[in-house]
């Protein structure tokens, strides 16, 4: 992925201060996804990265991971698997609990999400990695159903929170943009 594309992607993401609460700088990706040329360029670059693998499925973490995941799955001619917040999936599912800075949360995936494909090859994708708790829980769900995560992919990394480094203990990790303190965030 070219440095120019990375710069253009980063500049297309809107910063919203004090959302959803004071002290948080929210990264609003809607200003990237509604830009047809940049969004297509991002998905094309990810397709180029992953088309050399035998990707069976792309798993996206709710909710912004659905946007990138579904588009990438289409580009790769792979299936898309949603990893949802607890209570959102209608059929038999597995749950994975993870720790937050203020408590716990859970995500879920259907037990038949990979349609019985033995050793399914999966790309996990989300918009941002912060502390890595949700992503680690998603990796655990993928592994529990017998699939293999080829790589966990994130549009933005907040390196000061350490999530990508922590996740590298259990998976390959690819982050496209660094939204660290050195960029004024």
mmCIF file of the C-alpha atoms, coordinates in Angstrom:
data_MODEL
# 
_entry.id   MODEL 
# 
loop_
_atom_site.group_PDB 
_atom_site.id 
_atom_site.type_symbol 
_atom_site.label_atom_id 
_atom_site.label_alt_id 
_atom_site.label_comp_id 
_atom_site.label_asym_id 
_atom_site.label_entity_id 
_atom_site.label_seq_id 
_atom_site.pdbx_PDB_ins_code 
_atom_site.Cartn_x 
_atom_site.Cartn_y 
_atom_site.Cartn_z 
_atom_site.occupancy 
_atom_site.B_iso_or_equiv 
_atom_site.pdbx_formal_charge 
_atom_site.auth_seq_id 
_atom_site.auth_comp_id 
_atom_site.auth_asym_id 
_atom_site.auth_atom_id 
_atom_site.pdbx_PDB_model_num 
ATOM 1   C CA . UNK A 1 1   ? 0.000   0.000   0.000  1.00 0.00 ? 1   UNK A CA 1 
ATOM 2   C CA . UNK A 1 2   ? 1.513   3.295   -1.065 1.00 0.00 ? 2   UNK A CA 1 
ATOM 3   C CA . UNK A 1 3   ? 2.384   6.028   1.403  1.00 0.00 ? 3   UNK A CA 1 
ATOM 4   C CA . UNK A 1 4   ? 0.232   8.435   -0.628 1.00 0.00 ? 4   UNK A CA 1 
ATOM 5   C CA . UNK A 1 5   ? -2.810  6.193   -0.228 1.00 0.00 ? 5   UNK A CA 1 
ATOM 6   C CA . UNK A 1 6   ? -2.140  5.878   3.499  1.00 0.00 ? 6   UNK A CA 1 
ATOM 7   C CA . UNK A 1 7   ? -1.857  9.656   3.826  1.00 0.00 ? 7   UNK A CA 1 
ATOM 8   C CA . UNK A 1 8   ? -5.074  10.161  1.850  1.00 0.00 ? 8   UNK A CA 1 
ATOM 9   C CA . UNK A 1 9   ? -6.905  7.565   3.967  1.00 0.00 ? 9   UNK A CA 1 
ATOM 10  C CA . UNK A 1 10  ? -5.752  9.136   7.211  1.00 0.00 ? 10  UNK A CA 1 
ATOM 11  C CA . UNK A 1 11  ? -6.746  12.609  6.076  1.00 0.00 ? 11  UNK A CA 1 
ATOM 12  C CA . UNK A 1 12  ? -10.214 11.321  5.094  1.00 0.00 ? 12  UNK A CA 1 
ATOM 13  C CA . UNK A 1 13  ? -11.000 10.135  8.635  1.00 0.00 ? 13  UNK A CA 1 
ATOM 14  C CA . UNK A 1 14  ? -12.788 12.749  10.711 1.00 0.00 ? 14  UNK A CA 1 
ATOM 15  C CA . UNK A 1 15  ? -11.743 13.335  14.319 1.00 0.00 ? 15  UNK A CA 1 
ATOM 16  C CA . UNK A 1 16  ? -14.636 14.025  16.679 1.00 0.00 ? 16  UNK A CA 1 
ATOM 17  C CA . UNK A 1 17  ? -13.422 15.324  20.047 1.00 0.00 ? 17  UNK A CA 1 
ATOM 18  C CA . UNK A 1 18  ? -15.196 14.352  23.268 1.00 0.00 ? 18  UNK A CA 1 
ATOM 19  C CA . UNK A 1 19  ? -17.344 11.638  21.672 1.00 0.00 ? 19  UNK A CA 1 
ATOM 20  C CA . UNK A 1 20  ? -18.923 9.494   23.069 1.00 0.00 ? 20  UNK A CA 1 
ATOM 21  C CA . UNK A 1 21  ? -17.662 11.074  26.301 1.00 0.00 ? 21  UNK A CA 1 
ATOM 22  C CA . UNK A 1 22  ? -15.262 13.828  27.325 1.00 0.00 ? 22  UNK A CA 1 
ATOM 23  C CA . UNK A 1 23  ? -11.597 13.045  26.715 1.00 0.00 ? 23  UNK A CA 1 
ATOM 24  C CA . UNK A 1 24  ? -12.215 10.605  23.842 1.00 0.00 ? 24  UNK A CA 1 
ATOM 25  C CA . UNK A 1 25  ? -11.118 11.495  20.314 1.00 0.00 ? 25  UNK A CA 1 
ATOM 26  C CA . UNK A 1 26  ? -13.474 9.425   18.136 1.00 0.00 ? 26  UNK A CA 1 
ATOM 27  C CA . UNK A 1 27  ? -12.234 8.311   14.712 1.00 0.00 ? 27  UNK A CA 1 
ATOM 28  C CA . UNK A 1 28  ? -15.213 8.676   12.362 1.00 0.00 ? 28  UNK A CA 1 
ATOM 29  C CA . UNK A 1 29  ? -14.690 6.453   9.315  1.00 0.00 ? 29  UNK A CA 1 
ATOM 30  C CA . UNK A 1 30  ? -17.908 7.527   7.582  1.00 0.00 ? 30  UNK A CA 1 
ATOM 31  C CA . UNK A 1 31  ? -15.959 10.342  5.919  1.00 0.00 ? 31  UNK A CA 1 
ATOM 32  C CA . UNK A 1 32  ? -13.735 7.657   4.375  1.00 0.00 ? 32  UNK A CA 1 
ATOM 33  C CA . UNK A 1 33  ? -16.432 5.149   3.447  1.00 0.00 ? 33  UNK A CA 1 
ATOM 34  C CA . UNK A 1 34  ? -18.543 7.801   1.723  1.00 0.00 ? 34  UNK A CA 1 
ATOM 35  C CA . UNK A 1 35  ? -15.578 8.767   -0.471 1.00 0.00 ? 35  UNK A CA 1 
ATOM 36  C CA . UNK A 1 36  ? -15.978 6.340   -3.382 1.00 0.00 ? 36  UNK A CA 1 
ATOM 37  C CA . UNK A 1 37  ? -12.464 6.590   -4.832 1.00 0.00 ? 37  UNK A CA 1 
ATOM 38  C CA . UNK A 1 38  ? -10.645 6.252   -1.485 1.00 0.00 ? 38  UNK A CA 1 
ATOM 39  C CA . UNK A 1 39  ? -12.894 3.474   -0.215 1.00 0.00 ? 39  UNK A CA 1 
ATOM 40  C CA . UNK A 1 40  ? -12.481 1.525   -3.459 1.00 0.00 ? 40  UNK A CA 1 
ATOM 41  C CA . UNK A 1 41  ? -8.705  2.107   -3.376 1.00 0.00 ? 41  UNK A CA 1 
ATOM 42  C CA . UNK A 1 42  ? -8.545  0.749   0.172  1.00 0.00 ? 42  UNK A CA 1 
ATOM 43  C CA . UNK A 1 43  ? -10.527 -2.389  -0.679 1.00 0.00 ? 43  UNK A CA 1 
ATOM 44  C CA . UNK A 1 44  ? -8.469  -2.905  -3.865 1.00 0.00 ? 44  UNK A CA 1 
ATOM 45  C CA . UNK A 1 45  ? -5.233  -2.654  -1.872 1.00 0.00 ? 45  UNK A CA 1 
ATOM 46  C CA . UNK A 1 46  ? -6.510  -5.163  0.692  1.00 0.00 ? 46  UNK A CA 1 
ATOM 47  C CA . UNK A 1 47  ? -7.659  -7.470  -2.108 1.00 0.00 ? 47  UNK A CA 1 
ATOM 48  C CA . UNK A 1 48  ? -4.141  -7.355  -3.578 1.00 0.00 ? 48  UNK A CA 1 
ATOM 49  C CA . UNK A 1 49  ? -2.652  -8.160  -0.164 1.00 0.00 ? 49  UNK A CA 1 
ATOM 50  C CA . UNK A 1 50  ? -4.945  -11.127 0.514  1.00 0.00 ? 50  UNK A CA 1 
ATOM 51  C CA . UNK A 1 51  ? -5.680  -12.642 -2.916 1.00 0.00 ? 51  UNK A CA 1 
ATOM 52  C CA . UNK A 1 52  ? -2.441  -14.659 -2.739 1.00 0.00 ? 52  UNK A CA 1 
ATOM 53  C CA . UNK A 1 53  ? -3.891  -16.553 0.231  1.00 0.00 ? 53  UNK A CA 1 
ATOM 54  C CA . UNK A 1 54  ? -6.633  -19.125 -0.015 1.00 0.00 ? 54  UNK A CA 1 
ATOM 55  C CA . UNK A 1 55  ? -9.143  -17.011 1.918  1.00 0.00 ? 55  UNK A CA 1 
ATOM 56  C CA . UNK A 1 56  ? -12.395 -18.833 2.570  1.00 0.00 ? 56  UNK A CA 1 
ATOM 57  C CA . UNK A 1 57  ? -14.020 -16.195 4.780  1.00 0.00 ? 57  UNK A CA 1 
ATOM 58  C CA . UNK A 1 58  ? -13.621 -12.659 6.023  1.00 0.00 ? 58  UNK A CA 1 
ATOM 59  C CA . UNK A 1 59  ? -14.876 -12.138 9.584  1.00 0.00 ? 59  UNK A CA 1 
ATOM 60  C CA . UNK A 1 60  ? -15.851 -8.607  10.581 1.00 0.00 ? 60  UNK A CA 1 
ATOM 61  C CA . UNK A 1 61  ? -16.296 -7.363  14.129 1.00 0.00 ? 61  UNK A CA 1 
ATOM 62  C CA . UNK A 1 62  ? -19.479 -5.406  14.856 1.00 0.00 ? 62  UNK A CA 1 
ATOM 63  C CA . UNK A 1 63  ? -20.138 -2.906  13.604 1.00 0.00 ? 63  UNK A CA 1 
ATOM 64  C CA . UNK A 1 64  ? -17.594 -1.010  11.546 1.00 0.00 ? 64  UNK A CA 1 
ATOM 65  C CA . UNK A 1 65  ? -15.767 -4.243  10.750 1.00 0.00 ? 65  UNK A CA 1 
ATOM 66  C CA . UNK A 1 66  ? -18.901 -5.230  8.815  1.00 0.00 ? 66  UNK A CA 1 
ATOM 67  C CA . UNK A 1 67  ? -18.337 -2.371  6.367  1.00 0.00 ? 67  UNK A CA 1 
ATOM 68  C CA . UNK A 1 68  ? -14.765 -3.316  5.498  1.00 0.00 ? 68  UNK A CA 1 
ATOM 69  C CA . UNK A 1 69  ? -15.314 -7.046  5.915  1.00 0.00 ? 69  UNK A CA 1 
ATOM 70  C CA . UNK A 1 70  ? -18.265 -7.375  3.555  1.00 0.00 ? 70  UNK A CA 1 
ATOM 71  C CA . UNK A 1 71  ? -16.559 -5.288  0.869  1.00 0.00 ? 71  UNK A CA 1 
ATOM 72  C CA . UNK A 1 72  ? -13.322 -7.282  1.174  1.00 0.00 ? 72  UNK A CA 1 
ATOM 73  C CA . UNK A 1 73  ? -15.174 -10.603 1.156  1.00 0.00 ? 73  UNK A CA 1 
ATOM 74  C CA . UNK A 1 74  ? -16.922 -9.568  -2.063 1.00 0.00 ? 74  UNK A CA 1 
ATOM 75  C CA . UNK A 1 75  ? -13.616 -8.504  -3.645 1.00 0.00 ? 75  UNK A CA 1 
ATOM 76  C CA . UNK A 1 76  ? -11.990 -11.827 -2.681 1.00 0.00 ? 76  UNK A CA 1 
ATOM 77  C CA . UNK A 1 77  ? -15.062 -13.898 -3.629 1.00 0.00 ? 77  UNK A CA 1 
ATOM 78  C CA . UNK A 1 78  ? -15.069 -15.214 -0.066 1.00 0.00 ? 78  UNK A CA 1 
ATOM 79  C CA . UNK A 1 79  ? -17.846 -15.610 2.470  1.00 0.00 ? 79  UNK A CA 1 
ATOM 80  C CA . UNK A 1 80  ? -18.508 -12.937 5.088  1.00 0.00 ? 80  UNK A CA 1 
ATOM 81  C CA . UNK A 1 81  ? -18.992 -13.809 8.761  1.00 0.00 ? 81  UNK A CA 1 
ATOM 82  C CA . UNK A 1 82  ? -20.316 -11.245 11.245 1.00 0.00 ? 82  UNK A CA 1 
ATOM 83  C CA . UNK A 1 83  ? -18.977 -11.365 14.787 1.00 0.00 ? 83  UNK A CA 1 
ATOM 84  C CA . UNK A 1 84  ? -21.709 -9.693  16.798 1.00 0.00 ? 84  UNK A CA 1 
ATOM 85  C CA . UNK A 1 85  ? -22.400 -8.232  20.187 1.00 0.00 ? 85  UNK A CA 1 
ATOM 86  C CA . UNK A 1 86  ? -24.119 -10.602 22.609 1.00 0.00 ? 86  UNK A CA 1 
ATOM 87  C CA . UNK A 1 87  ? -27.772 -11.319 21.869 1.00 0.00 ? 87  UNK A CA 1 
ATOM 88  C CA . UNK A 1 88  ? -27.797 -10.268 18.199 1.00 0.00 ? 88  UNK A CA 1 
ATOM 89  C CA . UNK A 1 89  ? -27.461 -13.653 16.458 1.00 0.00 ? 89  UNK A CA 1 
ATOM 90  C CA . UNK A 1 90  ? -30.596 -15.799 16.005 1.00 0.00 ? 90  UNK A CA 1 
ATOM 91  C CA . UNK A 1 91  ? -29.184 -19.320 15.769 1.00 0.00 ? 91  UNK A CA 1 
ATOM 92  C CA . UNK A 1 92  ? -26.824 -21.597 17.697 1.00 0.00 ? 92  UNK A CA 1 
ATOM 93  C CA . UNK A 1 93  ? -23.780 -19.568 18.676 1.00 0.00 ? 93  UNK A CA 1 
ATOM 94  C CA . UNK A 1 94  ? -20.592 -19.454 20.678 1.00 0.00 ? 94  UNK A CA 1 
ATOM 95  C CA . UNK A 1 95  ? -19.831 -16.596 23.050 1.00 0.00 ? 95  UNK A CA 1 
ATOM 96  C CA . UNK A 1 96  ? -16.519 -15.177 24.153 1.00 0.00 ? 96  UNK A CA 1 
ATOM 97  C CA . UNK A 1 97  ? -16.242 -12.873 27.142 1.00 0.00 ? 97  UNK A CA 1 
ATOM 98  C CA . UNK A 1 98  ? -13.517 -10.242 27.308 1.00 0.00 ? 98  UNK A CA 1 
ATOM 99  C CA . UNK A 1 99  ? -12.392 -7.605  29.740 1.00 0.00 ? 99  UNK A CA 1 
ATOM 100 C CA . UNK A 1 100 ? -12.943 -3.890  29.325 1.00 0.00 ? 100 UNK A CA 1 
ATOM 101 C CA . UNK A 1 101 ? -11.305 -1.152  31.344 1.00 0.00 ? 101 UNK A CA 1 
ATOM 102 C CA . UNK A 1 102 ? -14.595 -0.832  33.258 1.00 0.00 ? 102 UNK A CA 1 
ATOM 103 C CA . UNK A 1 103 ? -15.977 -4.393  33.277 1.00 0.00 ? 103 UNK A CA 1 
ATOM 104 C CA . UNK A 1 104 ? -16.705 -7.171  30.797 1.00 0.00 ? 104 UNK A CA 1 
ATOM 105 C CA . UNK A 1 105 ? -18.486 -7.614  27.477 1.00 0.00 ? 105 UNK A CA 1 
ATOM 106 C CA . UNK A 1 106 ? -19.212 -10.521 25.115 1.00 0.00 ? 106 UNK A CA 1 
ATOM 107 C CA . UNK A 1 107 ? -19.233 -11.161 21.403 1.00 0.00 ? 107 UNK A CA 1 
ATOM 108 C CA . UNK A 1 108 ? -20.772 -14.081 19.549 1.00 0.00 ? 108 UNK A CA 1 
ATOM 109 C CA . UNK A 1 109 ? -20.497 -16.015 16.317 1.00 0.00 ? 109 UNK A CA 1 
ATOM 110 C CA . UNK A 1 110 ? -22.754 -18.695 14.832 1.00 0.00 ? 110 UNK A CA 1 
ATOM 111 C CA . UNK A 1 111 ? -21.398 -22.199 15.349 1.00 0.00 ? 111 UNK A CA 1 
ATOM 112 C CA . UNK A 1 112 ? -21.936 -22.895 11.639 1.00 0.00 ? 112 UNK A CA 1 
ATOM 113 C CA . UNK A 1 113 ? -20.470 -19.560 10.484 1.00 0.00 ? 113 UNK A CA 1 
ATOM 114 C CA . UNK A 1 114 ? -17.880 -21.284 8.292  1.00 0.00 ? 114 UNK A CA 1 
ATOM 115 C CA . UNK A 1 115 ? -20.447 -23.674 6.753  1.00 0.00 ? 115 UNK A CA 1 
ATOM 116 C CA . UNK A 1 116 ? -18.526 -26.762 7.800  1.00 0.00 ? 116 UNK A CA 1 
ATOM 117 C CA . UNK A 1 117 ? -15.401 -25.879 5.800  1.00 0.00 ? 117 UNK A CA 1 
ATOM 118 C CA . UNK A 1 118 ? -12.648 -27.839 7.541  1.00 0.00 ? 118 UNK A CA 1 
ATOM 119 C CA . UNK A 1 119 ? -9.711  -25.645 8.528  1.00 0.00 ? 119 UNK A CA 1 
ATOM 120 C CA . UNK A 1 120 ? -11.334 -22.568 6.987  1.00 0.00 ? 120 UNK A CA 1 
ATOM 121 C CA . UNK A 1 121 ? -8.837  -19.797 6.216  1.00 0.00 ? 121 UNK A CA 1 
ATOM 122 C CA . UNK A 1 122 ? -10.092 -16.520 7.672  1.00 0.00 ? 122 UNK A CA 1 
ATOM 123 C CA . UNK A 1 123 ? -9.136  -12.849 7.624  1.00 0.00 ? 123 UNK A CA 1 
ATOM 124 C CA . UNK A 1 124 ? -10.378 -10.967 10.689 1.00 0.00 ? 124 UNK A CA 1 
ATOM 125 C CA . UNK A 1 125 ? -11.045 -7.264  10.084 1.00 0.00 ? 125 UNK A CA 1 
ATOM 126 C CA . UNK A 1 126 ? -12.134 -4.218  12.052 1.00 0.00 ? 126 UNK A CA 1 
ATOM 127 C CA . UNK A 1 127 ? -11.748 -0.477  11.764 1.00 0.00 ? 127 UNK A CA 1 
ATOM 128 C CA . UNK A 1 128 ? -9.576  0.115   14.819 1.00 0.00 ? 128 UNK A CA 1 
ATOM 129 C CA . UNK A 1 129 ? -7.485  -1.712  17.365 1.00 0.00 ? 129 UNK A CA 1 
ATOM 130 C CA . UNK A 1 130 ? -7.092  -0.094  20.760 1.00 0.00 ? 130 UNK A CA 1 
ATOM 131 C CA . UNK A 1 131 ? -6.532  -2.425  23.729 1.00 0.00 ? 131 UNK A CA 1 
ATOM 132 C CA . UNK A 1 132 ? -7.173  -5.569  21.661 1.00 0.00 ? 132 UNK A CA 1 
ATOM 133 C CA . UNK A 1 133 ? -9.743  -7.236  23.924 1.00 0.00 ? 133 UNK A CA 1 
ATOM 134 C CA . UNK A 1 134 ? -12.507 -7.510  21.339 1.00 0.00 ? 134 UNK A CA 1 
ATOM 135 C CA . UNK A 1 135 ? -10.109 -8.683  18.621 1.00 0.00 ? 135 UNK A CA 1 
ATOM 136 C CA . UNK A 1 136 ? -8.618  -11.362 20.899 1.00 0.00 ? 136 UNK A CA 1 
ATOM 137 C CA . UNK A 1 137 ? -12.112 -12.594 21.740 1.00 0.00 ? 137 UNK A CA 1 
ATOM 138 C CA . UNK A 1 138 ? -12.913 -12.759 18.002 1.00 0.00 ? 138 UNK A CA 1 
ATOM 139 C CA . UNK A 1 139 ? -9.731  -14.751 17.356 1.00 0.00 ? 139 UNK A CA 1 
ATOM 140 C CA . UNK A 1 140 ? -10.737 -17.144 20.126 1.00 0.00 ? 140 UNK A CA 1 
ATOM 141 C CA . UNK A 1 141 ? -14.157 -17.684 18.526 1.00 0.00 ? 141 UNK A CA 1 
ATOM 142 C CA . UNK A 1 142 ? -12.584 -18.368 15.124 1.00 0.00 ? 142 UNK A CA 1 
ATOM 143 C CA . UNK A 1 143 ? -10.222 -20.910 16.659 1.00 0.00 ? 143 UNK A CA 1 
ATOM 144 C CA . UNK A 1 144 ? -12.968 -22.566 18.722 1.00 0.00 ? 144 UNK A CA 1 
ATOM 145 C CA . UNK A 1 145 ? -14.852 -23.561 15.555 1.00 0.00 ? 145 UNK A CA 1 
ATOM 146 C CA . UNK A 1 146 ? -11.715 -25.042 13.991 1.00 0.00 ? 146 UNK A CA 1 
ATOM 147 C CA . UNK A 1 147 ? -10.849 -22.242 11.569 1.00 0.00 ? 147 UNK A CA 1 
ATOM 148 C CA . UNK A 1 148 ? -7.482  -20.527 11.134 1.00 0.00 ? 148 UNK A CA 1 
ATOM 149 C CA . UNK A 1 149 ? -7.041  -16.787 11.183 1.00 0.00 ? 149 UNK A CA 1 
ATOM 150 C CA . UNK A 1 150 ? -4.503  -15.956 8.466  1.00 0.00 ? 150 UNK A CA 1 
ATOM 151 C CA . UNK A 1 151 ? -4.213  -12.384 9.694  1.00 0.00 ? 151 UNK A CA 1 
ATOM 152 C CA . UNK A 1 152 ? -6.069  -9.807  11.768 1.00 0.00 ? 152 UNK A CA 1 
ATOM 153 C CA . UNK A 1 153 ? -6.383  -6.551  9.809  1.00 0.00 ? 153 UNK A CA 1 
ATOM 154 C CA . UNK A 1 154 ? -7.192  -3.090  11.150 1.00 0.00 ? 154 UNK A CA 1 
ATOM 155 C CA . UNK A 1 155 ? -7.539  0.240   9.395  1.00 0.00 ? 155 UNK A CA 1 
ATOM 156 C CA . UNK A 1 156 ? -6.279  2.177   12.435 1.00 0.00 ? 156 UNK A CA 1 
ATOM 157 C CA . UNK A 1 157 ? -3.896  1.257   15.233 1.00 0.00 ? 157 UNK A CA 1 
ATOM 158 C CA . UNK A 1 158 ? -3.742  3.223   18.468 1.00 0.00 ? 158 UNK A CA 1 
ATOM 159 C CA . UNK A 1 159 ? -0.272  1.961   19.452 1.00 0.00 ? 159 UNK A CA 1 
ATOM 160 C CA . UNK A 1 160 ? -0.209  3.808   22.761 1.00 0.00 ? 160 UNK A CA 1 
ATOM 161 C CA . UNK A 1 161 ? -2.923  1.384   23.984 1.00 0.00 ? 161 UNK A CA 1 
ATOM 162 C CA . UNK A 1 162 ? -0.889  -1.713  23.043 1.00 0.00 ? 162 UNK A CA 1 
ATOM 163 C CA . UNK A 1 163 ? -3.621  -3.832  21.464 1.00 0.00 ? 163 UNK A CA 1 
ATOM 164 C CA . UNK A 1 164 ? -1.818  -4.725  18.238 1.00 0.00 ? 164 UNK A CA 1 
ATOM 165 C CA . UNK A 1 165 ? 1.336   -5.771  20.086 1.00 0.00 ? 165 UNK A CA 1 
ATOM 166 C CA . UNK A 1 166 ? -0.668  -7.888  22.519 1.00 0.00 ? 166 UNK A CA 1 
ATOM 167 C CA . UNK A 1 167 ? -2.611  -9.499  19.665 1.00 0.00 ? 167 UNK A CA 1 
ATOM 168 C CA . UNK A 1 168 ? 0.628   -10.433 17.879 1.00 0.00 ? 168 UNK A CA 1 
ATOM 169 C CA . UNK A 1 169 ? 1.152   -13.079 20.582 1.00 0.00 ? 169 UNK A CA 1 
ATOM 170 C CA . UNK A 1 170 ? -1.682  -15.105 19.019 1.00 0.00 ? 170 UNK A CA 1 
ATOM 171 C CA . UNK A 1 171 ? -2.009  -13.939 15.403 1.00 0.00 ? 171 UNK A CA 1 
ATOM 172 C CA . UNK A 1 172 ? -0.393  -12.144 12.521 1.00 0.00 ? 172 UNK A CA 1 
ATOM 173 C CA . UNK A 1 173 ? -1.547  -8.522  12.622 1.00 0.00 ? 173 UNK A CA 1 
ATOM 174 C CA . UNK A 1 174 ? -1.656  -5.956  9.820  1.00 0.00 ? 174 UNK A CA 1 
ATOM 175 C CA . UNK A 1 175 ? -2.464  -2.339  10.582 1.00 0.00 ? 175 UNK A CA 1 
ATOM 176 C CA . UNK A 1 176 ? -2.816  0.111   7.736  1.00 0.00 ? 176 UNK A CA 1 
ATOM 177 C CA . UNK A 1 177 ? -2.672  3.431   9.572  1.00 0.00 ? 177 UNK A CA 1 
ATOM 178 C CA . UNK A 1 178 ? -1.026  4.487   12.789 1.00 0.00 ? 178 UNK A CA 1 
ATOM 179 C CA . UNK A 1 179 ? -3.147  6.972   14.721 1.00 0.00 ? 179 UNK A CA 1 
ATOM 180 C CA . UNK A 1 180 ? -0.620  7.310   17.503 1.00 0.00 ? 180 UNK A CA 1 
ATOM 181 C CA . UNK A 1 181 ? 0.400   10.288  19.574 1.00 0.00 ? 181 UNK A CA 1 
ATOM 182 C CA . UNK A 1 182 ? 3.109   11.208  17.077 1.00 0.00 ? 182 UNK A CA 1 
ATOM 183 C CA . UNK A 1 183 ? 0.293   12.137  14.675 1.00 0.00 ? 183 UNK A CA 1 
ATOM 184 C CA . UNK A 1 184 ? -1.180  14.522  17.230 1.00 0.00 ? 184 UNK A CA 1 
ATOM 185 C CA . UNK A 1 185 ? -3.858  12.160  18.524 1.00 0.00 ? 185 UNK A CA 1 
# 
